[in-house]
């Protein structure tokens, strides 16, 4: 195994999004592919496991992952779990008991007792979904620790949720490893009594010196880890999207659950369509959350008028955050809305490889063909006035949310 100790002086320089070759990147669709791969990797862990998630649900899939983490801890593996304090305010039921009995301490990102008071700080969430095993295998995507056939707000689903992740081996695993390690350290310090802050810098230096990742070339795929945070990489994911769309010559195919792009993003899509690029969007077709559902439809007229094709996924809930742009593709946690692009911690992997792009394109097109309804321009124009009113109100409310973020002028 080829190992490298990351240069962490300053640590954030090691997380800059730089494309590198030598990767194996495996596309995983939904929990039916993701959870077995994750559990297998955890079962083979020799030293440590990091898991970050927005939702850790007490359901069949959540319990299976919790059991795998507990078994790893029983073998002496260091298990680090970070969850968002809004998406998972408490670890309850069998999942909570399993983790506690195994001695696994979960760190909560911004624990929030005033859940519905929309200040800028409370809108900054840990939304990325990352797992790293032994600094050798990483998982990045949009899949929570949540069963495909269950929704916390809607109960049992008749068809599985549509979502994706990737399993990565190769050099950028070191970046995922460092990102997970750094966040764990931050939370373990901030969630402790104030006296723990005294030794924070020294502790980070000690931990960083021991951070070793496997950077062995595992394939021929070129890939980039792109993070979004509220300090160093505030617009990194949006800029990567805009760069790829601006260079597109054949196609832009986006499947995204919560779609409310800013003016620059919409202009980029329109410009691509005007120069002959086929632009297709697969968006949410079922009402999961009313505000983003109705707000997204306020943008349809502008996009349809430019020849952009829109389909709505109706077979189940769409949770994917993926795209294919010519021979490049991305899989990650970032929605194309102000909360992901301006406020949350997110992680996307951008893959520059025709074969991988073709695999993802095939999966998205299957979802379009089998589980979606195309949006016709004329029928959308003729929608009833109460629906138009809901679209307008939702648009204004989401724009107010952007204003709260402090980024309204740029978005």
One Martini backbone bead per residue (centre of mass of N, CA, C, O) as a GRO file, in nm:
protein
  411
    1UNK     BB    1   0.093   0.038   0.025
    2UNK     BB    2   0.047   0.364  -0.055
    3UNK     BB    3   0.167   0.632   0.149
    4UNK     BB    4   0.041   0.954   0.288
    5UNK     BB    5   0.117   1.245   0.444
    6UNK     BB    6  -0.048   1.513   0.495
    7UNK     BB    7  -0.051   1.849   0.432
    8UNK     BB    8  -0.142   2.061   0.730
    9UNK     BB    9   0.020   2.349   0.624
   10UNK     BB   10  -0.239   2.419   0.572
   11UNK     BB   11  -0.504   2.202   0.566
   12UNK     BB   12  -0.689   2.335   0.335
   13UNK     BB   13  -0.496   2.298   0.092
   14UNK     BB   14  -0.560   1.979   0.066
   15UNK     BB   15  -0.882   2.053  -0.032
   16UNK     BB   16  -0.843   2.134  -0.300
   17UNK     BB   17  -0.982   2.121  -0.625
   18UNK     BB   18  -0.801   1.854  -0.774
   19UNK     BB   19  -0.731   1.684  -1.038
   20UNK     BB   20  -0.706   1.318  -1.058
   21UNK     BB   21  -0.562   1.019  -1.107
   22UNK     BB   22  -0.615   0.669  -1.027
   23UNK     BB   23  -0.924   0.560  -1.027
   24UNK     BB   24  -1.191   0.405  -0.855
   25UNK     BB   25  -1.538   0.432  -0.974
   26UNK     BB   26  -1.844   0.346  -0.815
   27UNK     BB   27  -2.169   0.308  -0.891
   28UNK     BB   28  -2.452   0.382  -0.666
   29UNK     BB   29  -2.787   0.268  -0.639
   30UNK     BB   30  -2.902   0.308  -0.376
   31UNK     BB   31  -2.937   0.098  -0.104
   32UNK     BB   32  -2.900  -0.178  -0.261
   33UNK     BB   33  -2.587  -0.086  -0.318
   34UNK     BB   34  -2.471   0.083  -0.079
   35UNK     BB   35  -2.498  -0.081   0.191
   36UNK     BB   36  -2.335  -0.336   0.120
   37UNK     BB   37  -2.071  -0.180   0.057
   38UNK     BB   38  -2.036  -0.041   0.330
   39UNK     BB   39  -2.051  -0.291   0.517
   40UNK     BB   40  -1.813  -0.437   0.392
   41UNK     BB   41  -1.600  -0.222   0.454
   42UNK     BB   42  -1.639  -0.221   0.761
   43UNK     BB   43  -1.575  -0.532   0.793
   44UNK     BB   44  -1.260  -0.467   0.677
   45UNK     BB   45  -1.159  -0.309   0.895
   46UNK     BB   46  -0.846  -0.213   1.082
   47UNK     BB   47  -0.875   0.098   1.222
   48UNK     BB   48  -1.098   0.300   1.069
   49UNK     BB   49  -1.411   0.501   1.094
   50UNK     BB   50  -1.605   0.725   0.889
   51UNK     BB   51  -1.921   0.906   0.951
   52UNK     BB   52  -2.147   1.104   0.750
   53UNK     BB   53  -2.475   1.255   0.826
   54UNK     BB   54  -2.799   1.378   0.825
   55UNK     BB   55  -2.941   1.089   0.838
   56UNK     BB   56  -3.026   0.859   1.120
   57UNK     BB   57  -3.227   0.593   1.102
   58UNK     BB   58  -3.473   0.379   1.265
   59UNK     BB   59  -3.415   0.133   1.048
   60UNK     BB   60  -3.309  -0.118   0.862
   61UNK     BB   61  -3.060   0.035   0.750
   62UNK     BB   62  -2.962   0.177   1.006
   63UNK     BB   63  -2.923  -0.087   1.170
   64UNK     BB   64  -2.713  -0.219   0.986
   65UNK     BB   65  -2.497   0.000   1.023
   66UNK     BB   66  -2.483  -0.001   1.331
   67UNK     BB   67  -2.391  -0.297   1.350
   68UNK     BB   68  -2.129  -0.261   1.191
   69UNK     BB   69  -2.004  -0.051   1.383
   70UNK     BB   70  -2.016  -0.225   1.640
   71UNK     BB   71  -1.838  -0.456   1.533
   72UNK     BB   72  -1.592  -0.283   1.488
   73UNK     BB   73  -1.556  -0.186   1.779
   74UNK     BB   74  -1.520  -0.481   1.896
   75UNK     BB   75  -1.235  -0.503   1.722
   76UNK     BB   76  -1.096  -0.199   1.770
   77UNK     BB   77  -1.227   0.012   1.606
   78UNK     BB   78  -1.231   0.341   1.509
   79UNK     BB   79  -1.534   0.520   1.560
   80UNK     BB   80  -1.679   0.787   1.356
   81UNK     BB   81  -1.965   1.000   1.425
   82UNK     BB   82  -2.157   1.230   1.214
   83UNK     BB   83  -2.433   1.453   1.276
   84UNK     BB   84  -2.707   1.631   1.229
   85UNK     BB   85  -2.901   1.840   1.446
   86UNK     BB   86  -3.158   1.836   1.250
   87UNK     BB   87  -3.178   1.561   1.097
   88UNK     BB   88  -3.042   1.443   1.392
   89UNK     BB   89  -3.122   1.513   1.709
   90UNK     BB   90  -3.145   1.191   1.758
   91UNK     BB   91  -3.051   0.869   1.877
   92UNK     BB   92  -3.277   0.615   1.834
   93UNK     BB   93  -3.351   0.329   1.948
   94UNK     BB   94  -3.173   0.077   1.819
   95UNK     BB   95  -2.948   0.254   1.715
   96UNK     BB   96  -2.874   0.395   1.981
   97UNK     BB   97  -2.817   0.138   2.147
   98UNK     BB   98  -2.599   0.013   1.971
   99UNK     BB   99  -2.396   0.248   1.991
  100UNK     BB  100  -2.374   0.273   2.299
  101UNK     BB  101  -2.293  -0.027   2.366
  102UNK     BB  102  -2.024   0.016   2.178
  103UNK     BB  103  -1.903   0.315   2.243
  104UNK     BB  104  -2.031   0.520   2.042
  105UNK     BB  105  -1.965   0.853   1.957
  106UNK     BB  106  -2.169   1.111   1.875
  107UNK     BB  107  -2.154   1.391   1.666
  108UNK     BB  108  -2.304   1.715   1.664
  109UNK     BB  109  -2.422   1.940   1.426
  110UNK     BB  110  -2.569   2.183   1.547
  111UNK     BB  111  -2.748   2.178   1.788
  112UNK     BB  112  -3.124   2.208   1.778
  113UNK     BB  113  -3.397   2.353   1.960
  114UNK     BB  114  -3.472   2.583   1.729
  115UNK     BB  115  -3.592   2.459   1.442
  116UNK     BB  116  -3.794   2.718   1.322
  117UNK     BB  117  -3.556   2.938   1.330
  118UNK     BB  118  -3.439   3.140   1.049
  119UNK     BB  119  -3.131   3.156   1.072
  120UNK     BB  120  -2.829   3.145   0.936
  121UNK     BB  121  -2.703   2.938   1.134
  122UNK     BB  122  -2.944   2.724   1.116
  123UNK     BB  123  -2.891   2.683   0.794
  124UNK     BB  124  -2.620   2.551   0.876
  125UNK     BB  125  -2.540   2.237   0.747
  126UNK     BB  126  -2.489   1.886   0.756
  127UNK     BB  127  -2.516   1.735   0.421
  128UNK     BB  128  -2.305   1.541   0.398
  129UNK     BB  129  -2.200   1.211   0.253
  130UNK     BB  130  -1.964   1.021   0.442
  131UNK     BB  131  -1.710   0.760   0.397
  132UNK     BB  132  -1.425   0.611   0.582
  133UNK     BB  133  -1.180   0.343   0.527
  134UNK     BB  134  -0.855   0.347   0.623
  135UNK     BB  135  -0.787   0.560   0.395
  136UNK     BB  136  -0.898   0.379   0.121
  137UNK     BB  137  -1.217   0.406   0.143
  138UNK     BB  138  -1.481   0.586  -0.027
  139UNK     BB  139  -1.790   0.768   0.036
  140UNK     BB  140  -2.005   0.952  -0.197
  141UNK     BB  141  -2.323   1.142  -0.160
  142UNK     BB  142  -2.698   1.130  -0.102
  143UNK     BB  143  -2.706   0.896   0.114
  144UNK     BB  144  -2.864   0.808   0.376
  145UNK     BB  145  -2.949   0.657   0.686
  146UNK     BB  146  -3.194   0.528   0.479
  147UNK     BB  147  -3.457   0.383   0.365
  148UNK     BB  148  -3.593   0.354   0.048
  149UNK     BB  149  -3.902   0.268   0.177
  150UNK     BB  150  -3.861   0.535   0.362
  151UNK     BB  151  -4.025   0.820   0.527
  152UNK     BB  152  -4.037   1.036   0.790
  153UNK     BB  153  -4.305   1.200   0.663
  154UNK     BB  154  -4.457   0.941   0.478
  155UNK     BB  155  -4.341   0.668   0.508
  156UNK     BB  156  -4.420   0.434   0.313
  157UNK     BB  157  -4.293   0.314   0.002
  158UNK     BB  158  -4.366   0.176  -0.314
  159UNK     BB  159  -4.089   0.302  -0.399
  160UNK     BB  160  -3.777   0.373  -0.441
  161UNK     BB  161  -3.556   0.588  -0.387
  162UNK     BB  162  -3.372   0.826  -0.576
  163UNK     BB  163  -3.018   0.749  -0.564
  164UNK     BB  164  -2.660   0.836  -0.506
  165UNK     BB  165  -2.326   0.690  -0.521
  166UNK     BB  166  -1.972   0.648  -0.437
  167UNK     BB  167  -1.689   0.443  -0.482
  168UNK     BB  168  -1.350   0.502  -0.365
  169UNK     BB  169  -1.024   0.462  -0.517
  170UNK     BB  170  -0.744   0.658  -0.433
  171UNK     BB  171  -0.606   0.969  -0.396
  172UNK     BB  172  -0.881   1.129  -0.294
  173UNK     BB  173  -0.919   0.984  -0.025
  174UNK     BB  174  -0.738   1.176   0.138
  175UNK     BB  175  -0.943   1.411   0.133
  176UNK     BB  176  -1.178   1.271   0.269
  177UNK     BB  177  -1.025   1.202   0.524
  178UNK     BB  178  -0.954   1.490   0.613
  179UNK     BB  179  -1.241   1.603   0.622
  180UNK     BB  180  -1.346   1.405   0.837
  181UNK     BB  181  -1.133   1.456   1.054
  182UNK     BB  182  -1.175   1.760   1.090
  183UNK     BB  183  -1.471   1.756   1.172
  184UNK     BB  184  -1.444   1.574   1.415
  185UNK     BB  185  -1.256   1.756   1.572
  186UNK     BB  186  -1.436   2.004   1.589
  187UNK     BB  187  -1.673   1.865   1.740
  188UNK     BB  188  -1.509   1.746   1.983
  189UNK     BB  189  -1.451   2.036   2.084
  190UNK     BB  190  -1.725   2.205   2.073
  191UNK     BB  191  -1.886   1.971   2.252
  192UNK     BB  192  -1.717   2.065   2.480
  193UNK     BB  193  -1.592   2.199   2.721
  194UNK     BB  194  -1.406   2.487   2.736
  195UNK     BB  195  -1.138   2.351   2.843
  196UNK     BB  196  -1.078   2.197   2.567
  197UNK     BB  197  -0.972   2.448   2.399
  198UNK     BB  198  -0.679   2.475   2.505
  199UNK     BB  199  -0.581   2.196   2.322
  200UNK     BB  200  -0.670   2.207   2.022
  201UNK     BB  201  -0.420   2.261   1.844
  202UNK     BB  202  -0.244   2.030   1.950
  203UNK     BB  203  -0.438   1.801   1.879
  204UNK     BB  204  -0.443   1.847   1.574
  205UNK     BB  205  -0.143   1.803   1.524
  206UNK     BB  206  -0.135   1.515   1.627
  207UNK     BB  207  -0.345   1.395   1.436
  208UNK     BB  208  -0.218   1.486   1.162
  209UNK     BB  209   0.050   1.323   1.192
  210UNK     BB  210  -0.135   1.039   1.183
  211UNK     BB  211  -0.238   1.097   0.891
  212UNK     BB  212  -0.302   0.815   0.682
  213UNK     BB  213  -0.315   0.740   0.333
  214UNK     BB  214  -0.429   0.574   0.051
  215UNK     BB  215  -0.259   0.639  -0.282
  216UNK     BB  216  -0.319   0.418  -0.460
  217UNK     BB  217  -0.355   0.316  -0.764
  218UNK     BB  218  -0.690   0.186  -0.892
  219UNK     BB  219  -0.690   0.337  -1.180
  220UNK     BB  220  -0.804   0.568  -1.464
  221UNK     BB  221  -0.964   0.777  -1.314
  222UNK     BB  222  -1.080   1.104  -1.311
  223UNK     BB  223  -1.086   1.313  -1.008
  224UNK     BB  224  -1.295   1.525  -0.781
  225UNK     BB  225  -1.303   1.695  -0.480
  226UNK     BB  226  -1.594   1.891  -0.374
  227UNK     BB  227  -1.631   2.141  -0.146
  228UNK     BB  228  -1.864   2.294   0.098
  229UNK     BB  229  -1.833   2.598   0.276
  230UNK     BB  230  -1.799   2.897   0.508
  231UNK     BB  231  -1.488   2.978   0.402
  232UNK     BB  232  -1.302   2.847   0.152
  233UNK     BB  233  -1.570   2.691  -0.016
  234UNK     BB  234  -1.839   2.856  -0.095
  235UNK     BB  235  -1.844   2.817  -0.449
  236UNK     BB  236  -1.729   2.546  -0.568
  237UNK     BB  237  -1.967   2.382  -0.687
  238UNK     BB  238  -2.095   2.595  -0.865
  239UNK     BB  239  -1.841   2.655  -1.036
  240UNK     BB  240  -1.812   2.373  -1.155
  241UNK     BB  241  -2.075   2.370  -1.301
  242UNK     BB  242  -2.035   2.630  -1.473
  243UNK     BB  243  -1.787   2.531  -1.625
  244UNK     BB  244  -1.914   2.284  -1.761
  245UNK     BB  245  -2.155   2.423  -1.896
  246UNK     BB  246  -1.977   2.634  -2.057
  247UNK     BB  247  -1.831   2.372  -2.221
  248UNK     BB  248  -2.061   2.254  -2.347
  249UNK     BB  249  -2.162   2.057  -2.661
  250UNK     BB  250  -2.409   1.834  -2.607
  251UNK     BB  251  -2.470   1.791  -2.277
  252UNK     BB  252  -2.726   1.841  -2.013
  253UNK     BB  253  -2.770   1.625  -1.723
  254UNK     BB  254  -3.011   1.665  -1.460
  255UNK     BB  255  -3.047   1.531  -1.120
  256UNK     BB  256  -3.268   1.706  -0.887
  257UNK     BB  257  -3.453   1.754  -0.604
  258UNK     BB  258  -3.355   2.067  -0.541
  259UNK     BB  259  -3.467   2.331  -0.762
  260UNK     BB  260  -3.308   2.672  -0.716
  261UNK     BB  261  -3.154   2.857  -0.906
  262UNK     BB  262  -2.969   3.099  -0.990
  263UNK     BB  263  -2.903   3.325  -1.232
  264UNK     BB  264  -2.632   3.204  -1.333
  265UNK     BB  265  -2.733   2.917  -1.377
  266UNK     BB  266  -2.962   2.982  -1.574
  267UNK     BB  267  -2.786   3.119  -1.786
  268UNK     BB  268  -2.612   2.871  -1.848
  269UNK     BB  269  -2.841   2.692  -1.954
  270UNK     BB  270  -2.939   2.882  -2.176
  271UNK     BB  271  -2.672   2.910  -2.332
  272UNK     BB  272  -2.649   2.613  -2.402
  273UNK     BB  273  -2.914   2.588  -2.561
  274UNK     BB  274  -2.841   2.817  -2.776
  275UNK     BB  275  -2.575   2.634  -2.877
  276UNK     BB  276  -2.713   2.321  -2.894
  277UNK     BB  277  -2.757   2.204  -2.624
  278UNK     BB  278  -2.876   1.940  -2.446
  279UNK     BB  279  -3.125   2.012  -2.198
  280UNK     BB  280  -3.181   1.820  -1.896
  281UNK     BB  281  -3.443   1.766  -1.643
  282UNK     BB  282  -3.465   1.597  -1.325
  283UNK     BB  283  -3.743   1.627  -1.112
  284UNK     BB  284  -3.960   1.676  -0.876
  285UNK     BB  285  -4.303   1.510  -0.865
  286UNK     BB  286  -4.332   1.509  -0.554
  287UNK     BB  287  -4.465   1.602  -0.245
  288UNK     BB  288  -4.246   1.663   0.010
  289UNK     BB  289  -4.187   1.980  -0.006
  290UNK     BB  290  -4.364   2.253  -0.074
  291UNK     BB  291  -4.173   2.486  -0.123
  292UNK     BB  292  -3.974   2.362  -0.340
  293UNK     BB  293  -4.188   2.255  -0.529
  294UNK     BB  294  -4.325   2.536  -0.607
  295UNK     BB  295  -4.073   2.705  -0.671
  296UNK     BB  296  -3.957   2.550  -0.914
  297UNK     BB  297  -4.214   2.613  -1.102
  298UNK     BB  298  -4.145   2.923  -1.140
  299UNK     BB  299  -3.903   2.838  -1.366
  300UNK     BB  300  -4.018   2.688  -1.618
  301UNK     BB  301  -4.080   2.898  -1.833
  302UNK     BB  302  -3.792   2.996  -1.886
  303UNK     BB  303  -3.683   2.712  -1.973
  304UNK     BB  304  -3.889   2.615  -2.187
  305UNK     BB  305  -3.851   2.862  -2.383
  306UNK     BB  306  -3.538   2.741  -2.442
  307UNK     BB  307  -3.566   2.410  -2.473
  308UNK     BB  308  -3.584   2.286  -2.202
  309UNK     BB  309  -3.597   1.976  -2.052
  310UNK     BB  310  -3.870   1.845  -1.845
  311UNK     BB  311  -3.881   1.612  -1.574
  312UNK     BB  312  -4.092   1.421  -1.350
  313UNK     BB  313  -4.057   1.238  -1.064
  314UNK     BB  314  -4.317   0.978  -0.964
  315UNK     BB  315  -4.251   0.693  -0.843
  316UNK     BB  316  -4.091   0.864  -0.632
  317UNK     BB  317  -3.855   0.994  -0.456
  318UNK     BB  318  -3.629   1.244  -0.520
  319UNK     BB  319  -3.256   1.255  -0.418
  320UNK     BB  320  -3.078   1.338  -0.631
  321UNK     BB  321  -2.717   1.465  -0.712
  322UNK     BB  322  -2.681   1.474  -1.050
  323UNK     BB  323  -2.453   1.464  -1.347
  324UNK     BB  324  -2.423   1.515  -1.711
  325UNK     BB  325  -2.133   1.654  -1.896
  326UNK     BB  326  -2.073   1.494  -2.133
  327UNK     BB  327  -1.777   1.330  -1.998
  328UNK     BB  328  -1.899   1.431  -1.734
  329UNK     BB  329  -1.947   1.393  -1.368
  330UNK     BB  330  -2.181   1.395  -1.081
  331UNK     BB  331  -2.164   1.305  -0.723
  332UNK     BB  332  -2.380   1.396  -0.437
  333UNK     BB  333  -2.525   1.640  -0.192
  334UNK     BB  334  -2.591   1.879  -0.387
  335UNK     BB  335  -2.803   2.097  -0.441
  336UNK     BB  336  -2.991   2.339  -0.654
  337UNK     BB  337  -2.973   2.554  -0.400
  338UNK     BB  338  -2.925   2.783  -0.149
  339UNK     BB  339  -2.866   2.581   0.087
  340UNK     BB  340  -2.632   2.432  -0.057
  341UNK     BB  341  -2.469   2.672  -0.218
  342UNK     BB  342  -2.461   2.879   0.065
  343UNK     BB  343  -2.467   2.692   0.358
  344UNK     BB  344  -2.381   2.406   0.335
  345UNK     BB  345  -2.229   2.108   0.384
  346UNK     BB  346  -2.055   1.967   0.104
  347UNK     BB  347  -2.023   1.675  -0.136
  348UNK     BB  348  -1.847   1.625  -0.446
  349UNK     BB  349  -1.795   1.420  -0.731
  350UNK     BB  350  -1.582   1.464  -1.009
  351UNK     BB  351  -1.596   1.300  -1.331
  352UNK     BB  352  -1.344   1.222  -1.591
  353UNK     BB  353  -1.540   0.989  -1.774
  354UNK     BB  354  -1.706   0.830  -2.019
  355UNK     BB  355  -1.797   0.563  -1.883
  356UNK     BB  356  -1.923   0.682  -1.631
  357UNK     BB  357  -2.116   0.877  -1.773
  358UNK     BB  358  -2.273   0.651  -1.918
  359UNK     BB  359  -2.382   0.508  -1.666
  360UNK     BB  360  -2.537   0.749  -1.550
  361UNK     BB  361  -2.708   0.812  -1.795
  362UNK     BB  362  -2.858   0.542  -1.798
  363UNK     BB  363  -2.996   0.578  -1.520
  364UNK     BB  364  -3.145   0.843  -1.578
  365UNK     BB  365  -3.299   0.751  -1.834
  366UNK     BB  366  -3.455   0.529  -1.691
  367UNK     BB  367  -3.606   0.724  -1.500
  368UNK     BB  368  -3.741   0.883  -1.724
  369UNK     BB  369  -3.883   0.639  -1.873
  370UNK     BB  370  -4.018   0.488  -1.598
  371UNK     BB  371  -4.069   0.757  -1.366
  372UNK     BB  372  -4.177   0.992  -1.564
  373UNK     BB  373  -4.291   1.329  -1.654
  374UNK     BB  374  -4.341   1.541  -1.892
  375UNK     BB  375  -4.312   1.888  -1.950
  376UNK     BB  376  -4.540   2.090  -2.095
  377UNK     BB  377  -4.558   2.403  -2.199
  378UNK     BB  378  -4.866   2.445  -2.238
  379UNK     BB  379  -4.969   2.317  -1.973
  380UNK     BB  380  -4.809   2.500  -1.784
  381UNK     BB  381  -4.944   2.767  -1.878
  382UNK     BB  382  -5.249   2.639  -1.795
  383UNK     BB  383  -5.240   2.661  -1.514
  384UNK     BB  384  -5.384   2.725  -1.240
  385UNK     BB  385  -5.408   3.000  -1.039
  386UNK     BB  386  -5.344   2.867  -0.762
  387UNK     BB  387  -5.071   2.755  -0.861
  388UNK     BB  388  -4.943   3.021  -0.938
  389UNK     BB  389  -4.959   3.140  -0.655
  390UNK     BB  390  -4.784   2.929  -0.516
  391UNK     BB  391  -4.533   2.980  -0.685
  392UNK     BB  392  -4.496   3.280  -0.605
  393UNK     BB  393  -4.477   3.245  -0.300
  394UNK     BB  394  -4.242   3.046  -0.293
  395UNK     BB  395  -4.040   3.228  -0.431
  396UNK     BB  396  -4.037   3.453  -0.216
  397UNK     BB  397  -3.958   3.281   0.029
  398UNK     BB  398  -3.688   3.178  -0.085
  399UNK     BB  399  -3.567   3.457  -0.126
  400UNK     BB  400  -3.566   3.521   0.176
  401UNK     BB  401  -3.367   3.296   0.244
  402UNK     BB  402  -3.137   3.424   0.087
  403UNK     BB  403  -3.125   3.684   0.248
  404UNK     BB  404  -3.050   3.550   0.518
  405UNK     BB  405  -2.771   3.443   0.405
  406UNK     BB  406  -2.630   3.710   0.251
  407UNK     BB  407  -2.651   3.624  -0.091
  408UNK     BB  408  -2.861   3.775  -0.273
  409UNK     BB  409  -2.685   3.940  -0.478
  410UNK     BB  410  -2.546   3.670  -0.614
  411UNK     BB  411  -2.821   3.483  -0.663
   0.00000   0.00000   0.00000
